[in-house]
Amino acid sequence: MEKHYLHFNAAAMMDAAKGYVTYMNEGGKNMVTLAGAKEHC
């Protein structure tokens, strides 16, 4: 990420990614939920 993400928002994204890694390494937990709409024909 540090090599290929060079757009204007790269610093914020890197800060968030590093914070996430630290959070997970310290025992943090996350839940992923998915939702969607069913297409009606």
PDB file of N, CA, C and O in Angstrom:
ATOM      1  N   MET A   1       0.821  -1.195   0.000  1.00  0.00           N
ATOM      2  CA  MET A   1       0.000   0.000   0.000  1.00  0.00           C
ATOM      3  C   MET A   1       0.862   1.255   0.000  1.00  0.00           C
ATOM      4  O   MET A   1       0.530   2.237  -0.664  1.00  0.00           O
ATOM      5  N   GLU A   2       1.943   1.231   0.724  1.00  0.00           N
ATOM      6  CA  GLU A   2       2.785   2.432   0.781  1.00  0.00           C
ATOM      7  C   GLU A   2       3.429   2.739  -0.565  1.00  0.00           C
ATOM      8  O   GLU A   2       3.769   3.889  -0.841  1.00  0.00           O
ATOM      9  N   LYS A   3       3.601   1.714  -1.411  1.00  0.00           N
ATOM     10  CA  LYS A   3       4.248   1.916  -2.712  1.00  0.00           C
ATOM     11  C   LYS A   3       3.260   2.298  -3.807  1.00  0.00           C
ATOM     12  O   LYS A   3       3.572   3.135  -4.654  1.00  0.00           O
ATOM     13  N   HIS A   4       2.069   1.694  -3.800  1.00  0.00           N
ATOM     14  CA  HIS A   4       1.165   1.840  -4.936  1.00  0.00           C
ATOM     15  C   HIS A   4       0.028   2.834  -4.727  1.00  0.00           C
ATOM     16  O   HIS A   4      -0.556   3.300  -5.705  1.00  0.00           O
ATOM     17  N   TYR A   5      -0.299   3.169  -3.494  1.00  0.00           N
ATOM     18  CA  TYR A   5      -1.397   4.098  -3.244  1.00  0.00           C
ATOM     19  C   TYR A   5      -0.835   5.488  -3.004  1.00  0.00           C
ATOM     20  O   TYR A   5      -0.563   5.867  -1.865  1.00  0.00           O
ATOM     21  N   LEU A   6      -0.665   6.236  -4.065  1.00  0.00           N
ATOM     22  CA  LEU A   6      -0.022   7.533  -3.989  1.00  0.00           C
ATOM     23  C   LEU A   6      -0.986   8.686  -4.248  1.00  0.00           C
ATOM     24  O   LEU A   6      -0.539   9.815  -4.452  1.00  0.00           O
ATOM     25  N   HIS A   7      -2.281   8.438  -4.246  1.00  0.00           N
ATOM     26  CA  HIS A   7      -3.243   9.510  -4.477  1.00  0.00           C
ATOM     27  C   HIS A   7      -3.353  10.401  -3.241  1.00  0.00           C
ATOM     28  O   HIS A   7      -2.735  10.114  -2.215  1.00  0.00           O
ATOM     29  N   PHE A   8      -4.116  11.456  -3.328  1.00  0.00           N
ATOM     30  CA  PHE A   8      -4.170  12.470  -2.281  1.00  0.00           C
ATOM     31  C   PHE A   8      -4.628  11.933  -0.931  1.00  0.00           C
ATOM     32  O   PHE A   8      -4.274  12.499   0.102  1.00  0.00           O
ATOM     33  N   ASN A   9      -5.397  10.867  -0.915  1.00  0.00           N
ATOM     34  CA  ASN A   9      -5.954  10.353   0.327  1.00  0.00           C
ATOM     35  C   ASN A   9      -5.145   9.176   0.885  1.00  0.00           C
ATOM     36  O   ASN A   9      -5.600   8.504   1.811  1.00  0.00           O
ATOM     37  N   ALA A  10      -3.959   8.922   0.336  1.00  0.00           N
ATOM     38  CA  ALA A  10      -3.164   7.762   0.733  1.00  0.00           C
ATOM     39  C   ALA A  10      -2.747   7.820   2.202  1.00  0.00           C
ATOM     40  O   ALA A  10      -2.732   6.787   2.871  1.00  0.00           O
ATOM     41  N   ALA A  11      -2.412   8.991   2.714  1.00  0.00           N
ATOM     42  CA  ALA A  11      -1.973   9.099   4.111  1.00  0.00           C
ATOM     43  C   ALA A  11      -3.090   8.687   5.065  1.00  0.00           C
ATOM     44  O   ALA A  11      -2.838   7.967   6.031  1.00  0.00           O
ATOM     45  N   ALA A  12      -4.306   9.127   4.812  1.00  0.00           N
ATOM     46  CA  ALA A  12      -5.440   8.757   5.662  1.00  0.00           C
ATOM     47  C   ALA A  12      -5.715   7.262   5.572  1.00  0.00           C
ATOM     48  O   ALA A  12      -6.017   6.632   6.585  1.00  0.00           O
ATOM     49  N   MET A  13      -5.618   6.685   4.380  1.00  0.00           N
ATOM     50  CA  MET A  13      -5.857   5.264   4.218  1.00  0.00           C
ATOM     51  C   MET A  13      -4.781   4.449   4.939  1.00  0.00           C
ATOM     52  O   MET A  13      -5.090   3.435   5.566  1.00  0.00           O
ATOM     53  N   MET A  14      -3.531   4.881   4.853  1.00  0.00           N
ATOM     54  CA  MET A  14      -2.451   4.173   5.541  1.00  0.00           C
ATOM     55  C   MET A  14      -2.620   4.266   7.052  1.00  0.00           C
ATOM     56  O   MET A  14      -2.403   3.280   7.756  1.00  0.00           O
ATOM     57  N   ASP A  15      -3.000   5.418   7.553  1.00  0.00           N
ATOM     58  CA  ASP A  15      -3.254   5.566   8.996  1.00  0.00           C
ATOM     59  C   ASP A  15      -4.360   4.614   9.446  1.00  0.00           C
ATOM     60  O   ASP A  15      -4.242   3.966  10.486  1.00  0.00           O
ATOM     61  N   ALA A  16      -5.427   4.532   8.664  1.00  0.00           N
ATOM     62  CA  ALA A  16      -6.538   3.651   9.004  1.00  0.00           C
ATOM     63  C   ALA A  16      -6.103   2.190   8.960  1.00  0.00           C
ATOM     64  O   ALA A  16      -6.460   1.414   9.847  1.00  0.00           O
ATOM     65  N   ALA A  17      -5.346   1.807   7.949  1.00  0.00           N
ATOM     66  CA  ALA A  17      -4.891   0.420   7.813  1.00  0.00           C
ATOM     67  C   ALA A  17      -3.966   0.033   8.966  1.00  0.00           C
ATOM     68  O   ALA A  17      -4.089  -1.057   9.525  1.00  0.00           O
ATOM     69  N   LYS A  18      -3.053   0.916   9.316  1.00  0.00           N
ATOM     70  CA  LYS A  18      -2.134   0.635  10.430  1.00  0.00           C
ATOM     71  C   LYS A  18      -2.895   0.565  11.750  1.00  0.00           C
ATOM     72  O   LYS A  18      -2.585  -0.270  12.599  1.00  0.00           O
ATOM     73  N   GLY A  19      -3.872   1.422  11.927  1.00  0.00           N
ATOM     74  CA  GLY A  19      -4.697   1.385  13.128  1.00  0.00           C
ATOM     75  C   GLY A  19      -5.495   0.098  13.219  1.00  0.00           C
ATOM     76  O   GLY A  19      -5.646  -0.465  14.303  1.00  0.00           O
ATOM     77  N   TYR A  20      -6.007  -0.372  12.086  1.00  0.00           N
ATOM     78  CA  TYR A  20      -6.762  -1.627  12.059  1.00  0.00           C
ATOM     79  C   TYR A  20      -5.869  -2.801  12.440  1.00  0.00           C
ATOM     80  O   TYR A  20      -6.273  -3.666  13.216  1.00  0.00           O
ATOM     81  N   VAL A  21      -4.656  -2.832  11.896  1.00  0.00           N
ATOM     82  CA  VAL A  21      -3.713  -3.906  12.222  1.00  0.00           C
ATOM     83  C   VAL A  21      -3.398  -3.892  13.713  1.00  0.00           C
ATOM     84  O   VAL A  21      -3.386  -4.945  14.352  1.00  0.00           O
ATOM     85  N   THR A  22      -3.145  -2.723  14.269  1.00  0.00           N
ATOM     86  CA  THR A  22      -2.872  -2.613  15.706  1.00  0.00           C
ATOM     87  C   THR A  22      -4.062  -3.092  16.516  1.00  0.00           C
ATOM     88  O   THR A  22      -3.897  -3.843  17.478  1.00  0.00           O
ATOM     89  N   TYR A  23      -5.244  -2.671  16.141  1.00  0.00           N
ATOM     90  CA  TYR A  23      -6.477  -3.069  16.828  1.00  0.00           C
ATOM     91  C   TYR A  23      -6.628  -4.587  16.834  1.00  0.00           C
ATOM     92  O   TYR A  23      -6.919  -5.180  17.873  1.00  0.00           O
ATOM     93  N   MET A  24      -6.431  -5.219  15.672  1.00  0.00           N
ATOM     94  CA  MET A  24      -6.580  -6.669  15.581  1.00  0.00           C
ATOM     95  C   MET A  24      -5.476  -7.385  16.360  1.00  0.00           C
ATOM     96  O   MET A  24      -5.745  -8.397  17.007  1.00  0.00           O
ATOM     97  N   ASN A  25      -4.260  -6.888  16.313  1.00  0.00           N
ATOM     98  CA  ASN A  25      -3.153  -7.512  17.044  1.00  0.00           C
ATOM     99  C   ASN A  25      -3.338  -7.428  18.551  1.00  0.00           C
ATOM    100  O   ASN A  25      -2.783  -8.240  19.293  1.00  0.00           O
ATOM    101  N   GLU A  26      -4.108  -6.460  19.005  1.00  0.00           N
ATOM    102  CA  GLU A  26      -4.366  -6.303  20.436  1.00  0.00           C
ATOM    103  C   GLU A  26      -5.622  -7.045  20.880  1.00  0.00           C
ATOM    104  O   GLU A  26      -6.113  -6.831  21.988  1.00  0.00           O
ATOM    105  N   GLY A  27      -6.142  -7.913  20.020  1.00  0.00           N
ATOM    106  CA  GLY A  27      -7.292  -8.735  20.387  1.00  0.00           C
ATOM    107  C   GLY A  27      -8.632  -8.185  19.964  1.00  0.00           C
ATOM    108  O   GLY A  27      -9.668  -8.710  20.373  1.00  0.00           O
ATOM    109  N   GLY A  28      -8.642  -7.148  19.162  1.00  0.00           N
ATOM    110  CA  GLY A  28      -9.899  -6.561  18.704  1.00  0.00           C
ATOM    111  C   GLY A  28     -10.691  -7.532  17.848  1.00  0.00           C
ATOM    112  O   GLY A  28     -10.133  -8.443  17.237  1.00  0.00           O
ATOM    113  N   LYS A  29     -11.978  -7.329  17.814  1.00  0.00           N
ATOM    114  CA  LYS A  29     -12.861  -8.182  17.021  1.00  0.00           C
ATOM    115  C   LYS A  29     -13.728  -7.321  16.126  1.00  0.00           C
ATOM    116  O   LYS A  29     -14.034  -6.173  16.451  1.00  0.00           O
ATOM    117  N   ASN A  30     -14.122  -7.887  14.994  1.00  0.00           N
ATOM    118  CA  ASN A  30     -14.992  -7.199  14.048  1.00  0.00           C
ATOM    119  C   ASN A  30     -16.080  -8.144  13.580  1.00  0.00           C
ATOM    120  O   ASN A  30     -15.905  -9.362  13.587  1.00  0.00           O
ATOM    121  N   MET A  31     -17.198  -7.579  13.175  1.00  0.00           N
ATOM    122  CA  MET A  31     -18.291  -8.348  12.605  1.00  0.00           C
ATOM    123  C   MET A  31     -18.589  -7.769  11.225  1.00  0.00           C
ATOM    124  O   MET A  31     -18.664  -6.554  11.047  1.00  0.00           O
ATOM    125  N   VAL A  32     -18.753  -8.650  10.272  1.00  0.00           N
ATOM    126  CA  VAL A  32     -19.096  -8.223   8.923  1.00  0.00           C
ATOM    127  C   VAL A  32     -20.533  -8.646   8.655  1.00  0.00           C
ATOM    128  O   VAL A  32     -20.893  -9.807   8.851  1.00  0.00           O
ATOM    129  N   THR A  33     -21.340  -7.711   8.213  1.00  0.00           N
ATOM    130  CA  THR A  33     -22.716  -8.027   7.844  1.00  0.00           C
ATOM    131  C   THR A  33     -22.924  -7.639   6.387  1.00  0.00           C
ATOM    132  O   THR A  33     -22.380  -6.643   5.911  1.00  0.00           O
ATOM    133  N   LEU A  34     -23.701  -8.421   5.704  1.00  0.00           N
ATOM    134  CA  LEU A  34     -24.006  -8.150   4.309  1.00  0.00           C
ATOM    135  C   LEU A  34     -25.513  -8.104   4.124  1.00  0.00           C
ATOM    136  O   LEU A  34     -26.245  -8.888   4.728  1.00  0.00           O
ATOM    137  N   ALA A  35     -25.960  -7.210   3.310  1.00  0.00           N
ATOM    138  CA  ALA A  35     -27.381  -7.108   3.014  1.00  0.00           C
ATOM    139  C   ALA A  35     -27.545  -6.773   1.539  1.00  0.00           C
ATOM    140  O   ALA A  35     -26.677  -6.149   0.929  1.00  0.00           O
ATOM    141  N   GLY A  36     -28.627  -7.181   0.999  1.00  0.00           N
ATOM    142  CA  GLY A  36     -28.876  -6.867  -0.404  1.00  0.00           C
ATOM    143  C   GLY A  36     -30.350  -6.968  -0.717  1.00  0.00           C
ATOM    144  O   GLY A  36     -31.145  -7.478   0.071  1.00  0.00           O
ATOM    145  N   ALA A  37     -30.683  -6.481  -1.857  1.00  0.00           N
ATOM    146  CA  ALA A  37     -32.072  -6.538  -2.301  1.00  0.00           C
ATOM    147  C   ALA A  37     -32.215  -7.645  -3.340  1.00  0.00           C
ATOM    148  O   ALA A  37     -31.351  -7.824  -4.199  1.00  0.00           O
ATOM    149  N   LYS A  38     -33.289  -8.362  -3.249  1.00  0.00           N
ATOM    150  CA  LYS A  38     -33.571  -9.413  -4.218  1.00  0.00           C
ATOM    151  C   LYS A  38     -34.253  -8.795  -5.424  1.00  0.00           C
ATOM    152  O   LYS A  38     -35.224  -8.052  -5.278  1.00  0.00           O
ATOM    153  N   GLU A  39     -33.759  -9.090  -6.593  1.00  0.00           N
ATOM    154  CA  GLU A  39     -34.338  -8.532  -7.812  1.00  0.00           C
ATOM    155  C   GLU A  39     -35.607  -9.286  -8.176  1.00  0.00           C
ATOM    156  O   GLU A  39     -35.625 -10.517  -8.191  1.00  0.00           O
ATOM    157  N   HIS A  40     -36.656  -8.551  -8.467  1.00  0.00           N
ATOM    158  CA  HIS A  40     -37.918  -9.136  -8.887  1.00  0.00           C
ATOM    159  C   HIS A  40     -38.102  -8.911 -10.375  1.00  0.00           C
ATOM    160  O   HIS A  40     -37.902  -7.805 -10.876  1.00  0.00           O
ATOM    161  N   CYS A  41     -38.482  -9.964 -11.073  1.00  0.00           N
ATOM    162  CA  CYS A  41     -38.688  -9.853 -12.528  1.00  0.00           C
ATOM    163  C   CYS A  41     -40.142  -9.667 -12.851  1.00  0.00           C
ATOM    164  O   CYS A  41     -40.505  -9.555 -14.022  1.00  0.00           O
TER     165      CYS A  41
END
